[in-house]
Amino acid sequence: MSYQSESSHQGFRWNYDEFDDSNFEIHGRTLFFIIALFSVILLVTLLFLYARWVCRFSSSSAPPRGVHPPLRARGLDSATINNLQIVLYKASGNFSEAECCICLGIFGDKEEVKVLPACRHCFHSECVDKWLSGHSSCPLCRAPIQVDPLV
């Protein structure tokens, strides 16, 4: 027991003589390596920042080689839209839809609906006319609308 009591009263003492840095000096080769290391780190950082800057501005101004930007979808002209077939909706008829997928309104009996020629999907006339003025495809399946010109 006497050993434990003596060690607990002693505590830990730092020897500050080992950490005396009043005579700390950097000479010749060590100074050269510190400056070289700092220069390399600075150079790599500047190259990284320059590469980021080049990539950011080159990617926003032009697409990569071989990649063409998508063409802006253009709608149909009003004459083509007006020439699409309009039929009266019958619940017991040969229609696969019971609602307009644009406005989500349910078709009523004897309501006029516009049928697209390629896919035979039907929509309210007002809804699909607005869609087709900005797009040239079916709003449901994206099939392209191709109407034969009147001869």
N, CA, C and O atoms as a GROMACS GRO file, in nm:
protein
  604
    1MET      N    1   0.079  -0.120   0.000
    1MET     CA    2   0.000   0.000   0.000
    1MET      C    3   0.084   0.127   0.000
    1MET      O    4   0.043   0.231  -0.051
    2SER      N    5   0.199   0.116   0.056
    2SER     CA    6   0.284   0.235   0.062
    2SER      C    7   0.328   0.277  -0.078
    2SER      O    8   0.354   0.395  -0.103
    3TYR      N    9   0.338   0.181  -0.171
    3TYR     CA   10   0.379   0.213  -0.308
    3TYR      C   11   0.274   0.298  -0.377
    3TYR      O   12   0.308   0.396  -0.443
    4GLN      N   13   0.144   0.261  -0.363
    4GLN     CA   14   0.037   0.336  -0.428
    4GLN      C   15   0.025   0.477  -0.373
    4GLN      O   16   0.003   0.571  -0.449
    5SER      N   17   0.038   0.493  -0.247
    5SER     CA   18   0.022   0.625  -0.190
    5SER      C   19   0.137   0.717  -0.231
    5SER      O   20   0.116   0.837  -0.250
    6GLU      N   21   0.257   0.662  -0.244
    6GLU     CA   22   0.370   0.744  -0.285
    6GLU      C   23   0.359   0.787  -0.431
    6GLU      O   24   0.393   0.900  -0.466
    7SER      N   25   0.312   0.695  -0.518
    7SER     CA   26   0.301   0.729  -0.660
    7SER      C   27   0.189   0.828  -0.686
    7SER      O   28   0.201   0.910  -0.777
    8SER      N   29   0.083   0.823  -0.612
    8SER     CA   30  -0.027   0.915  -0.635
    8SER      C   31   0.008   1.055  -0.590
    8SER      O   32  -0.048   1.151  -0.644
    9HIS      N   33   0.097   1.071  -0.495
    9HIS     CA   34   0.135   1.204  -0.449
    9HIS      C   35   0.241   1.266  -0.538
    9HIS      O   36   0.255   1.388  -0.543
   10GLN      N   37   0.317   1.182  -0.610
   10GLN     CA   38   0.424   1.233  -0.693
   10GLN      C   39   0.371   1.309  -0.814
   10GLN      O   40   0.417   1.420  -0.841
   11GLY      N   41   0.276   1.251  -0.889
   11GLY     CA   42   0.223   1.313  -1.009
   11GLY      C   43   0.321   1.303  -1.126
   11GLY      O   44   0.426   1.240  -1.114
   12PHE      N   45   0.286   1.364  -1.236
   12PHE     CA   46   0.370   1.360  -1.355
   12PHE      C   47   0.434   1.497  -1.374
   12PHE      O   48   0.366   1.599  -1.369
   13ARG      N   49   0.562   1.497  -1.394
   13ARG     CA   50   0.634   1.623  -1.411
   13ARG      C   51   0.692   1.629  -1.553
   13ARG      O   52   0.754   1.534  -1.601
   14TRP      N   53   0.668   1.743  -1.618
   14TRP     CA   54   0.724   1.765  -1.751
   14TRP      C   55   0.869   1.809  -1.738
   14TRP      O   56   0.907   1.884  -1.647
   15ASN      N   57   0.946   1.761  -1.830
   15ASN     CA   58   1.085   1.804  -1.835
   15ASN      C   59   1.096   1.903  -1.950
   15ASN      O   60   1.110   1.862  -2.066
   16TYR      N   61   1.090   2.032  -1.922
   16TYR     CA   62   1.088   2.135  -2.025
   16TYR      C   63   1.223   2.157  -2.091
   16TYR      O   64   1.232   2.226  -2.192
   17ASP      N   65   1.325   2.102  -2.036
   17ASP     CA   66   1.457   2.119  -2.095
   17ASP      C   67   1.467   2.056  -2.232
   17ASP      O   68   1.544   2.103  -2.317
   18GLU      N   69   1.389   1.948  -2.256
   18GLU     CA   70   1.394   1.879  -2.386
   18GLU      C   71   1.325   1.959  -2.496
   18GLU      O   72   1.358   1.943  -2.613
   19PHE      N   73   1.229   2.047  -2.460
   19PHE     CA   74   1.152   2.120  -2.559
   19PHE      C   75   1.196   2.264  -2.575
   19PHE      O   76   1.120   2.348  -2.623
   20ASP      N   77   1.313   2.292  -2.537
   20ASP     CA   78   1.365   2.428  -2.549
   20ASP      C   79   1.393   2.456  -2.696
   20ASP      O   80   1.478   2.391  -2.756
   21ASP      N   81   1.322   2.555  -2.755
   21ASP     CA   82   1.339   2.586  -2.897
   21ASP      C   83   1.405   2.722  -2.918
   21ASP      O   84   1.393   2.781  -3.026
   22SER      N   85   1.472   2.772  -2.819
   22SER     CA   86   1.538   2.903  -2.835
   22SER      C   87   1.655   2.894  -2.932
   22SER      O   88   1.696   2.996  -2.989
   23ASN      N   89   1.708   2.775  -2.953
   23ASN     CA   90   1.819   2.758  -3.046
   23ASN      C   91   1.775   2.694  -3.178
   23ASN      O   92   1.856   2.637  -3.250
   24PHE      N   93   1.646   2.705  -3.210
   24PHE     CA   94   1.591   2.643  -3.331
   24PHE      C   95   1.635   2.723  -3.453
   24PHE      O   96   1.610   2.843  -3.461
   25GLU      N   97   1.701   2.658  -3.546
   25GLU     CA   98   1.748   2.724  -3.667
   25GLU      C   99   1.728   2.631  -3.786
   25GLU      O  100   1.738   2.508  -3.774
   26ILE      N  101   1.701   2.691  -3.900
   26ILE     CA  102   1.687   2.614  -4.024
   26ILE      C  103   1.805   2.652  -4.112
   26ILE      O  104   1.828   2.770  -4.139
   27HIS      N  105   1.879   2.553  -4.154
   27HIS     CA  106   2.000   2.578  -4.232
   27HIS      C  107   1.986   2.520  -4.372
   27HIS      O  108   1.908   2.427  -4.394
   28GLY      N  109   2.060   2.573  -4.465
   28GLY     CA  110   2.084   2.530  -4.601
   28GLY      C  111   1.983   2.436  -4.666
   28GLY      O  112   1.882   2.481  -4.719
   29ARG      N  113   2.011   2.309  -4.662
   29ARG     CA  114   1.933   2.208  -4.733
   29ARG      C  115   1.789   2.200  -4.680
   29ARG      O  116   1.696   2.184  -4.759
   30THR      N  117   1.769   2.212  -4.551
   30THR     CA  118   1.634   2.206  -4.494
   30THR      C  119   1.551   2.324  -4.543
   30THR      O  120   1.435   2.305  -4.579
   31LEU      N  121   1.606   2.443  -4.544
   31LEU     CA  122   1.536   2.561  -4.595
   31LEU      C  123   1.501   2.544  -4.742
   31LEU      O  124   1.391   2.581  -4.784
   32PHE      N  125   1.591   2.490  -4.820
   32PHE     CA  126   1.565   2.466  -4.962
   32PHE      C  127   1.448   2.370  -4.980
   32PHE      O  128   1.361   2.396  -5.063
   33PHE      N  129   1.442   2.260  -4.904
   33PHE     CA  130   1.332   2.163  -4.917
   33PHE      C  131   1.199   2.222  -4.872
   33PHE      O  132   1.095   2.190  -4.930
   34ILE      N  133   1.199   2.304  -4.771
   34ILE     CA  134   1.074   2.368  -4.727
   34ILE      C  135   1.022   2.462  -4.835
   34ILE      O  136   0.902   2.462  -4.864
   35ILE      N  137   1.108   2.542  -4.893
   35ILE     CA  138   1.067   2.634  -5.001
   35ILE      C  139   1.022   2.555  -5.124
   35ILE      O  140   0.922   2.592  -5.186
   36ALA      N  141   1.092   2.449  -5.159
   36ALA     CA  142   1.053   2.367  -5.275
   36ALA      C  143   0.917   2.302  -5.252
   36ALA      O  144   0.833   2.301  -5.342
   37LEU      N  145   0.894   2.247  -5.133
   37LEU     CA  146   0.766   2.183  -5.102
   37LEU      C  147   0.652   2.285  -5.107
   37LEU      O  148   0.546   2.256  -5.163
   38PHE      N  149   0.672   2.402  -5.051
   38PHE     CA  150   0.571   2.507  -5.055
   38PHE      C  151   0.542   2.548  -5.200
   38PHE      O  152   0.426   2.568  -5.236
   39SER      N  153   0.646   2.560  -5.282
   39SER     CA  154   0.628   2.598  -5.423
   39SER      C  155   0.550   2.492  -5.500
   39SER      O  156   0.463   2.527  -5.580
   40VAL      N  157   0.579   2.364  -5.476
   40VAL     CA  158   0.508   2.256  -5.545
   40VAL      C  159   0.361   2.257  -5.504
   40VAL      O  160   0.274   2.243  -5.590
   41ILE      N  161   0.331   2.272  -5.376
   41ILE     CA  162   0.191   2.276  -5.330
   41ILE      C  163   0.119   2.395  -5.392
   41ILE      O  164   0.004   2.381  -5.435
   42LEU      N  165   0.182   2.511  -5.398
   42LEU     CA  166   0.122   2.629  -5.458
   42LEU      C  167   0.098   2.608  -5.607
   42LEU      O  168  -0.008   2.646  -5.658
   43LEU      N  169   0.192   2.549  -5.678
   43LEU     CA  170   0.178   2.524  -5.821
   43LEU      C  171   0.064   2.426  -5.849
   43LEU      O  172  -0.016   2.450  -5.940
   44VAL      N  173   0.056   2.318  -5.774
   44VAL     CA  174  -0.051   2.219  -5.794
   44VAL      C  175  -0.188   2.283  -5.766
   44VAL      O  176  -0.284   2.258  -5.839
   45THR      N  177  -0.198   2.365  -5.663
   45THR     CA  178  -0.324   2.433  -5.632
   45THR      C  179  -0.365   2.526  -5.745
   45THR      O  180  -0.482   2.528  -5.784
   46LEU      N  181  -0.271   2.604  -5.797
   46LEU     CA  182  -0.302   2.695  -5.908
   46LEU      C  183  -0.342   2.619  -6.034
   46LEU      O  184  -0.434   2.660  -6.104
   47LEU      N  185  -0.274   2.509  -6.065
   47LEU     CA  186  -0.312   2.428  -6.181
   47LEU      C  187  -0.451   2.368  -6.165
   47LEU      O  188  -0.528   2.364  -6.261
   48PHE      N  189  -0.484   2.323  -6.046
   48PHE     CA  190  -0.617   2.268  -6.020
   48PHE      C  191  -0.725   2.375  -6.039
   48PHE      O  192  -0.826   2.350  -6.104
   49LEU      N  193  -0.703   2.494  -5.985
   49LEU     CA  194  -0.800   2.602  -6.001
   49LEU      C  195  -0.815   2.644  -6.147
   49LEU      O  196  -0.926   2.673  -6.192
   50TYR      N  197  -0.704   2.648  -6.220
   50TYR     CA  198  -0.710   2.682  -6.362
   50TYR      C  199  -0.787   2.576  -6.441
   50TYR      O  200  -0.867   2.609  -6.529
   51ALA      N  201  -0.762   2.449  -6.411
   51ALA     CA  202  -0.833   2.341  -6.482
   51ALA      C  203  -0.983   2.348  -6.454
   51ALA      O  204  -1.064   2.328  -6.544
   52ARG      N  205  -1.021   2.375  -6.330
   52ARG     CA  206  -1.164   2.390  -6.297
   52ARG      C  207  -1.225   2.505  -6.375
   52ARG      O  208  -1.337   2.493  -6.426
   53TRP      N  209  -1.154   2.617  -6.384
   53TRP     CA  210  -1.204   2.734  -6.454
   53TRP      C  211  -1.220   2.704  -6.603
   53TRP      O  212  -1.321   2.741  -6.663
   54VAL      N  213  -1.123   2.638  -6.663
   54VAL     CA  214  -1.131   2.604  -6.806
   54VAL      C  215  -1.246   2.508  -6.832
   54VAL      O  216  -1.321   2.527  -6.928
   55CYS      N  217  -1.262   2.406  -6.748
   55CYS     CA  218  -1.370   2.309  -6.769
   55CYS      C  219  -1.506   2.374  -6.752
   55CYS      O  220  -1.599   2.341  -6.827
   56ARG      N  221  -1.520   2.462  -6.659
   56ARG     CA  222  -1.650   2.526  -6.635
   56ARG      C  223  -1.691   2.611  -6.754
   56ARG      O  224  -1.806   2.603  -6.797
   57PHE      N  225  -1.601   2.691  -6.806
   57PHE     CA  226  -1.639   2.780  -6.915
   57PHE      C  227  -1.639   2.712  -7.051
   57PHE      O  228  -1.713   2.756  -7.140
   58SER      N  229  -1.560   2.609  -7.070
   58SER     CA  230  -1.563   2.542  -7.200
   58SER      C  231  -1.685   2.452  -7.211
   58SER      O  232  -1.736   2.435  -7.322
   59SER      N  233  -1.734   2.395  -7.102
   59SER     CA  234  -1.851   2.307  -7.109
   59SER      C  235  -1.979   2.387  -7.126
   59SER      O  236  -2.075   2.336  -7.183
   60SER      N  237  -1.982   2.512  -7.078
   60SER     CA  238  -2.104   2.590  -7.093
   60SER      C  239  -2.115   2.657  -7.229
   60SER      O  240  -2.225   2.694  -7.271
   61SER      N  241  -2.003   2.675  -7.300
   61SER     CA  242  -2.008   2.746  -7.426
   61SER      C  243  -2.027   2.654  -7.547
   61SER      O  244  -2.088   2.695  -7.646
   62ALA      N  245  -1.978   2.533  -7.542
   62ALA     CA  246  -1.988   2.445  -7.657
   62ALA      C  247  -2.001   2.300  -7.610
   62ALA      O  248  -1.939   2.260  -7.512
   63PRO      N  249  -2.082   2.222  -7.681
   63PRO     CA  250  -2.093   2.080  -7.644
   63PRO      C  251  -1.967   2.004  -7.683
   63PRO      O  252  -1.892   2.051  -7.770
   64PRO      N  253  -1.941   1.888  -7.621
   64PRO     CA  254  -1.824   1.809  -7.659
   64PRO      C  255  -1.833   1.764  -7.804
   64PRO      O  256  -1.942   1.762  -7.863
   65ARG      N  257  -1.720   1.728  -7.861
   65ARG     CA  258  -1.717   1.685  -8.001
   65ARG      C  259  -1.805   1.562  -8.020
   65ARG      O  260  -1.806   1.470  -7.937
   66GLY      N  261  -1.879   1.561  -8.131
   66GLY     CA  262  -1.963   1.447  -8.163
   66GLY      C  263  -2.099   1.451  -8.096
   66GLY      O  264  -2.185   1.369  -8.128
   67VAL      N  265  -2.120   1.545  -8.004
   67VAL     CA  266  -2.248   1.556  -7.936
   67VAL      C  267  -2.316   1.683  -7.986
   67VAL      O  268  -2.260   1.792  -7.976
   68HIS      N  269  -2.434   1.668  -8.038
   68HIS     CA  270  -2.508   1.782  -8.089
   68HIS      C  271  -2.619   1.815  -7.991
   68HIS      O  272  -2.684   1.725  -7.938
   69PRO      N  273  -2.641   1.943  -7.965
   69PRO     CA  274  -2.749   1.978  -7.874
   69PRO      C  275  -2.883   1.939  -7.935
   69PRO      O  276  -2.900   1.945  -8.057
   70PRO      N  277  -2.979   1.901  -7.852
   70PRO     CA  278  -3.109   1.862  -7.906
   70PRO      C  279  -3.177   1.982  -7.973
   70PRO      O  280  -3.170   2.095  -7.925
   71LEU      N  281  -3.243   1.953  -8.082
   71LEU     CA  282  -3.315   2.058  -8.151
   71LEU      C  283  -3.436   2.097  -8.069
   71LEU      O  284  -3.500   2.013  -8.006
   72ARG      N  285  -3.467   2.223  -8.071
   72ARG     CA  286  -3.582   2.272  -7.996
   72ARG      C  287  -3.709   2.221  -8.064
   72ARG      O  288  -3.729   2.240  -8.184
   73ALA      N  289  -3.793   2.158  -7.986
   73ALA     CA  290  -3.916   2.104  -8.041
   73ALA      C  291  -4.006   2.219  -8.084
   73ALA      O  292  -4.030   2.313  -8.009
   74ARG      N  293  -4.054   2.210  -8.205
   74ARG     CA  294  -4.144   2.312  -8.255
   74ARG      C  295  -4.281   2.251  -8.270
   74ARG      O  296  -4.296   2.135  -8.307
   75GLY      N  297  -4.379   2.331  -8.241
   75GLY     CA  298  -4.516   2.285  -8.250
   75GLY      C  299  -4.566   2.279  -8.393
   75GLY      O  300  -4.496   2.318  -8.487
   76LEU      N  301  -4.686   2.230  -8.408
   76LEU     CA  302  -4.750   2.222  -8.539
   76LEU      C  303  -4.815   2.355  -8.572
   76LEU      O  304  -4.850   2.432  -8.483
   77ASP      N  305  -4.832   2.381  -8.700
   77ASP     CA  306  -4.901   2.504  -8.737
   77ASP      C  307  -5.052   2.488  -8.715
   77ASP      O  308  -5.103   2.377  -8.703
   78SER      N  309  -5.120   2.600  -8.710
   78SER     CA  310  -5.264   2.598  -8.675
   78SER      C  311  -5.348   2.525  -8.780
   78SER      O  312  -5.449   2.465  -8.746
   79ALA      N  313  -5.307   2.529  -8.906
   79ALA     CA  314  -5.383   2.459  -9.010
   79ALA      C  315  -5.376   2.307  -8.988
   79ALA      O  316  -5.477   2.238  -9.004
   80THR      N  317  -5.260   2.256  -8.951
   80THR     CA  318  -5.244   2.113  -8.926
   80THR      C  319  -5.322   2.072  -8.802
   80THR      O  320  -5.386   1.967  -8.801
   81ILE      N  321  -5.318   2.154  -8.700
   81ILE     CA  322  -5.393   2.123  -8.577
   81ILE      C  323  -5.542   2.120  -8.605
   81ILE      O  324  -5.613   2.033  -8.554
   82ASN      N  325  -5.592   2.215  -8.684
   82ASN     CA  326  -5.735   2.220  -8.716
   82ASN      C  327  -5.779   2.104  -8.805
   82ASN      O  328  -5.898   2.070  -8.805
   83ASN      N  329  -5.687   2.041  -8.880
   83ASN     CA  330  -5.723   1.930  -8.968
   83ASN      C  331  -5.726   1.795  -8.898
   83ASN      O  332  -5.762   1.695  -8.960
   84LEU      N  333  -5.691   1.790  -8.769
   84LEU     CA  334  -5.698   1.663  -8.696
   84LEU      C  335  -5.843   1.621  -8.676
   84LEU      O  336  -5.932   1.705  -8.662
   85GLN      N  337  -5.864   1.492  -8.673
   85GLN     CA  338  -5.999   1.435  -8.665
   85GLN      C  339  -6.063   1.464  -8.529
   85GLN      O  340  -6.002   1.445  -8.424
   86ILE      N  341  -6.189   1.512  -8.533
   86ILE     CA  342  -6.268   1.534  -8.412
   86ILE      C  343  -6.387   1.440  -8.417
   86ILE      O  344  -6.459   1.434  -8.517
   87VAL      N  345  -6.407   1.365  -8.308
   87VAL     CA  346  -6.518   1.270  -8.301
   87VAL      C  347  -6.595   1.293  -8.172
   87VAL      O  348  -6.546   1.357  -8.078
   88LEU      N  349  -6.717   1.239  -8.168
   88LEU     CA  350  -6.798   1.245  -8.046
   88LEU      C  351  -6.764   1.124  -7.960
   88LEU      O  352  -6.760   1.011  -8.009
   89TYR      N  353  -6.738   1.148  -7.833
   89TYR     CA  354  -6.701   1.041  -7.741
   89TYR      C  355  -6.825   0.964  -7.698
   89TYR      O  356  -6.928   1.023  -7.664
   90LYS      N  357  -6.814   0.831  -7.700
   90LYS     CA  358  -6.918   0.743  -7.650
   90LYS      C  359  -6.853   0.648  -7.550
   90LYS      O  360  -6.752   0.586  -7.582
   91ALA      N  361  -6.911   0.637  -7.430
   91ALA     CA  362  -6.853   0.551  -7.327
   91ALA      C  363  -6.847   0.406  -7.372
   91ALA      O  364  -6.754   0.335  -7.336
   92SER      N  365  -6.942   0.362  -7.449
   92SER     CA  366  -6.943   0.224  -7.496
   92SER      C  367  -6.871   0.209  -7.630
   92SER      O  368  -6.869   0.100  -7.688
   93GLY      N  369  -6.811   0.317  -7.679
   93GLY     CA  370  -6.746   0.316  -7.809
   93GLY      C  371  -6.609   0.248  -7.805
   93GLY      O  372  -6.575   0.178  -7.709
   94ASN      N  373  -6.532   0.271  -7.911
   94ASN     CA  374  -6.402   0.207  -7.929
   94ASN      C  375  -6.290   0.300  -7.882
   94ASN      O  376  -6.197   0.328  -7.957
   95PHE      N  377  -6.298   0.348  -7.757
   95PHE     CA  378  -6.197   0.438  -7.702
   95PHE      C  379  -6.124   0.368  -7.588
   95PHE      O  380  -6.187   0.303  -7.504
   96SER      N  381  -5.994   0.382  -7.586
   96SER     CA  382  -5.916   0.318  -7.480
   96SER      C  383  -5.907   0.407  -7.356
   96SER      O  384  -5.882   0.358  -7.246
   97GLU      N  385  -5.926   0.538  -7.373
   97GLU     CA  386  -5.918   0.630  -7.260
   97GLU      C  387  -6.057   0.674  -7.217
   97GLU      O  388  -6.150   0.676  -7.298
   98ALA      N  389  -6.070   0.709  -7.091
   98ALA     CA  390  -6.194   0.765  -7.039
   98ALA      C  391  -6.172   0.906  -6.990
   98ALA      O  392  -6.266   0.973  -6.947
   99GLU      N  393  -6.045   0.952  -6.996
   99GLU     CA  394  -6.015   1.087  -6.950
   99GLU      C  395  -5.905   1.147  -7.037
   99GLU      O  396  -5.828   1.077  -7.101
  100CYS      N  397  -5.901   1.280  -7.036
  100CYS     CA  398  -5.797   1.354  -7.106
  100CYS      C  399  -5.673   1.357  -7.016
  100CYS      O  400  -5.680   1.404  -6.903
  101CYS      N  401  -5.562   1.307  -7.065
  101CYS     CA  402  -5.442   1.301  -6.982
  101CYS      C  403  -5.376   1.436  -6.966
  101CYS      O  404  -5.281   1.449  -6.887
  102ILE      N  405  -5.422   1.538  -7.036
  102ILE     CA  406  -5.364   1.672  -7.021
  102ILE      C  407  -5.430   1.744  -6.904
  102ILE      O  408  -5.361   1.794  -6.815
  103CYS      N  409  -5.563   1.751  -6.904
  103CYS     CA  410  -5.634   1.822  -6.796
  103CYS      C  411  -5.689   1.727  -6.690
  103CYS      O  412  -5.740   1.771  -6.587
  104LEU      N  413  -5.680   1.596  -6.716
  104LEU     CA  414  -5.732   1.491  -6.627
  104LEU      C  415  -5.882   1.498  -6.609
  104LEU      O  416  -5.937   1.448  -6.511
  105GLY      N  417  -5.949   1.562  -6.707
  105GLY     CA  418  -6.095   1.567  -6.705
  105GLY      C  419  -6.153   1.442  -6.769
  105GLY      O  420  -6.098   1.390  -6.866
  106ILE      N  421  -6.264   1.393  -6.716
  106ILE     CA  422  -6.330   1.272  -6.768
  106ILE      C  423  -6.415   1.310  -6.888
  106ILE      O  424  -6.485   1.411  -6.885
  107PHE      N  425  -6.408   1.229  -6.993
  107PHE     CA  426  -6.489   1.253  -7.112
  107PHE      C  427  -6.634   1.223  -7.082
  107PHE      O  428  -6.667   1.122  -7.018
  108GLY      N  429  -6.721   1.311  -7.127
  108GLY     CA  430  -6.865   1.287  -7.114
  108GLY      C  431  -6.921   1.234  -7.245
  108GLY      O  432  -6.859   1.249  -7.350
  109ASP      N  433  -7.039   1.170  -7.238
  109ASP     CA  434  -7.103   1.121  -7.361
  109ASP      C  435  -7.131   1.236  -7.456
  109ASP      O  436  -7.174   1.344  -7.414
  110LYS      N  437  -7.105   1.212  -7.583
  110LYS     CA  438  -7.126   1.306  -7.692
  110LYS      C  439  -7.042   1.433  -7.677
  110LYS      O  440  -7.078   1.539  -7.726
  111GLU      N  441  -6.928   1.419  -7.609
  111GLU     CA  442  -6.833   1.531  -7.599
  111GLU      C  443  -6.734   1.519  -7.714
  111GLU      O  444  -6.690   1.409  -7.749
  112GLU      N  445  -6.699   1.633  -7.773
  112GLU     CA  446  -6.605   1.631  -7.886
  112GLU      C  447  -6.464   1.609  -7.833
  112GLU      O  448  -6.416   1.679  -7.744
  113VAL      N  449  -6.398   1.509  -7.892
  113VAL     CA  450  -6.258   1.480  -7.858
  113VAL      C  451  -6.178   1.475  -7.987
  113VAL      O  452  -6.230   1.438  -8.093
  114LYS      N  453  -6.053   1.513  -7.977
  114LYS     CA  454  -5.965   1.512  -8.094
  114LYS      C  455  -5.880   1.386  -8.087
  114LYS      O  456  -5.820   1.356  -7.984
  115VAL      N  457  -5.876   1.312  -8.198
  115VAL     CA  458  -5.800   1.186  -8.206
  115VAL      C  459  -5.674   1.211  -8.288
  115VAL      O  460  -5.680   1.262  -8.400
  116LEU      N  461  -5.560   1.173  -8.231
  116LEU     CA  462  -5.433   1.190  -8.302
  116LEU      C  463  -5.414   1.075  -8.400
  116LEU      O  464  -5.445   0.961  -8.367
  117PRO      N  465  -5.363   1.103  -8.521
  117PRO     CA  466  -5.361   1.002  -8.627
  117PRO      C  467  -5.263   0.887  -8.603
  117PRO      O  468  -5.295   0.773  -8.638
  118ALA      N  469  -5.148   0.911  -8.545
  118ALA     CA  470  -5.046   0.807  -8.535
  118ALA      C  471  -5.081   0.702  -8.429
  118ALA      O  472  -5.069   0.582  -8.454
  119CYS      N  473  -5.124   0.747  -8.312
  119CYS     CA  474  -5.142   0.655  -8.199
  119CYS      C  475  -5.287   0.634  -8.161
  119CYS      O  476  -5.318   0.546  -8.080
  120ARG      N  477  -5.376   0.713  -8.216
  120ARG     CA  478  -5.520   0.704  -8.190
  120ARG      C  479  -5.557   0.742  -8.047
  120ARG      O  480  -5.663   0.702  -7.999
  121HIS      N  481  -5.470   0.817  -7.976
  121HIS     CA  482  -5.506   0.868  -7.844
  121HIS      C  483  -5.600   0.986  -7.861
  121HIS      O  484  -5.587   1.063  -7.957
  122CYS      N  485  -5.694   1.002  -7.767
  122CYS     CA  486  -5.789   1.112  -7.779
  122CYS      C  487  -5.778   1.205  -7.658
  122CYS      O  488  -5.744   1.164  -7.547
  123PHE      N  489  -5.809   1.334  -7.684
  123PHE     CA  490  -5.796   1.440  -7.586
  123PHE      C  491  -5.906   1.542  -7.610
  123PHE      O  492  -5.968   1.544  -7.716
  124HIS      N  493  -5.930   1.627  -7.509
  124HIS     CA  494  -6.017   1.742  -7.534
  124HIS      C  495  -5.953   1.828  -7.641
  124HIS      O  496  -5.831   1.843  -7.644
  125SER      N  497  -6.034   1.884  -7.729
  125SER     CA  498  -5.979   1.965  -7.839
  125SER      C  499  -5.898   2.082  -7.789
  125SER      O  500  -5.788   2.108  -7.839
  126GLU      N  501  -5.951   2.155  -7.688
  126GLU     CA  502  -5.880   2.273  -7.638
  126GLU      C  503  -5.746   2.234  -7.575
  126GLU      O  504  -5.646   2.303  -7.593
  127CYS      N  505  -5.745   2.124  -7.503
  127CYS     CA  506  -5.623   2.080  -7.435
  127CYS      C  507  -5.514   2.041  -7.535
  127CYS      O  508  -5.400   2.087  -7.525
  128VAL      N  509  -5.549   1.956  -7.630
  128VAL     CA  510  -5.448   1.907  -7.724
  128VAL      C  511  -5.406   2.017  -7.822
  128VAL      O  512  -5.293   2.015  -7.871
  129ASP      N  513  -5.494   2.111  -7.851
  129ASP     CA  514  -5.456   2.221  -7.939
  129ASP      C  515  -5.347   2.306  -7.874
  129ASP      O  516  -5.251   2.345  -7.942
  130LYS      N  517  -5.360   2.334  -7.745
  130LYS     CA  518  -5.256   2.409  -7.674
  130LYS      C  519  -5.125   2.331  -7.673
  130LYS      O  520  -5.018   2.388  -7.692
  131TRP      N  521  -5.134   2.199  -7.650
  131TRP     CA  522  -5.014   2.115  -7.647
  131TRP      C  523  -4.945   2.115  -7.783
  131TRP      O  524  -4.824   2.135  -7.792
  132LEU      N  525  -5.022   2.093  -7.889
  132LEU     CA  526  -4.964   2.080  -8.023
  132LEU      C  527  -4.911   2.212  -8.078
  132LEU      O  528  -4.831   2.212  -8.171
  133SER      N  529  -4.953   2.325  -8.022
  133SER     CA  530  -4.898   2.452  -8.067
  133SER      C  531  -4.752   2.467  -8.022
  133SER      O  532  -4.678   2.547  -8.079
  134GLY      N  533  -4.710   2.391  -7.919
  134GLY     CA  534  -4.571   2.396  -7.874
  134GLY      C  535  -4.494   2.268  -7.894
  134GLY      O  536  -4.371   2.268  -7.880
  135HIS      N  537  -4.562   2.158  -7.928
  135HIS     CA  538  -4.496   2.028  -7.945
  135HIS      C  539  -4.550   1.961  -8.072
  135HIS      O  540  -4.660   1.993  -8.118
  136SER      N  541  -4.474   1.871  -8.125
  136SER     CA  542  -4.519   1.801  -8.246
  136SER      C  543  -4.532   1.651  -8.220
  136SER      O  544  -4.510   1.569  -8.310
  137SER      N  545  -4.567   1.616  -8.097
  137SER     CA  546  -4.581   1.475  -8.061
  137SER      C  547  -4.702   1.457  -7.970
  137SER      O  548  -4.756   1.553  -7.915
  138CYS      N  549  -4.744   1.332  -7.954
  138CYS     CA  550  -4.855   1.299  -7.866
  138CYS      C  551  -4.814   1.326  -7.722
  138CYS      O  552  -4.704   1.286  -7.682
  139PRO      N  553  -4.898   1.392  -7.642
  139PRO     CA  554  -4.861   1.418  -7.503
  139PRO      C  555  -4.856   1.291  -7.417
  139PRO      O  556  -4.797   1.294  -7.309
  140LEU      N  557  -4.917   1.183  -7.461
  140LEU     CA  558  -4.921   1.061  -7.381
  140LEU      C  559  -4.806   0.966  -7.415
  140LEU      O  560  -4.734   0.921  -7.326
  141CYS      N  561  -4.788   0.937  -7.543
  141CYS     CA  562  -4.686   0.838  -7.582
  141CYS      C  563  -4.568   0.898  -7.658
  141CYS      O  564  -4.473   0.827  -7.690
  142ARG      N  565  -4.574   1.027  -7.689
  142ARG     CA  566  -4.469   1.101  -7.759
  142ARG      C  567  -4.448   1.056  -7.904
  142ARG      O  568  -4.343   1.081  -7.963
  143ALA      N  569  -4.546   0.991  -7.961
  143ALA     CA  570  -4.538   0.952  -8.102
  143ALA      C  571  -4.545   1.080  -8.186
  143ALA      O  572  -4.627   1.167  -8.158
  144PRO      N  573  -4.462   1.092  -8.288
  144PRO     CA  574  -4.465   1.214  -8.369
  144PRO      C  575  -4.596   1.224  -8.447
  144PRO      O  576  -4.649   1.125  -8.495
  145ILE      N  577  -4.646   1.347  -8.458
  145ILE     CA  578  -4.771   1.372  -8.531
  145ILE      C  579  -4.734   1.401  -8.674
  145ILE      O  580  -4.666   1.499  -8.704
  146GLN      N  581  -4.780   1.315  -8.763
  146GLN     CA  582  -4.755   1.334  -8.906
  146GLN      C  583  -4.889   1.332  -8.976
  146GLN      O  584  -4.956   1.229  -8.984
  147VAL      N  585  -4.926   1.448  -9.025
  147VAL     CA  586  -5.054   1.462  -9.094
  147VAL      C  587  -5.024   1.476  -9.242
  147VAL      O  588  -4.939   1.556  -9.282
  148ASP      N  589  -5.094   1.398  -9.323
  148ASP     CA  590  -5.076   1.408  -9.468
  148ASP      C  591  -5.130   1.544  -9.515
  148ASP      O  592  -5.243   1.580  -9.481
  149PRO      N  593  -5.050   1.618  -9.593
  149PRO     CA  594  -5.101   1.745  -9.643
  149PRO      C  595  -5.215   1.722  -9.741
  149PRO      O  596  -5.216   1.625  -9.817
  150LEU      N  597  -5.311   1.814  -9.739
  150LEU     CA  598  -5.425   1.804  -9.831
  150LEU      C  599  -5.378   1.839  -9.971
  150LEU      O  600  -5.306   1.937  -9.991
  151VAL      N  601  -5.419   1.758 -10.066
  151VAL     CA  602  -5.377   1.780 -10.205
  151VAL      C  603  -5.482   1.855 -10.280
  151VAL      O  604  -5.465   1.883 -10.398
   0.00000   0.00000   0.00000
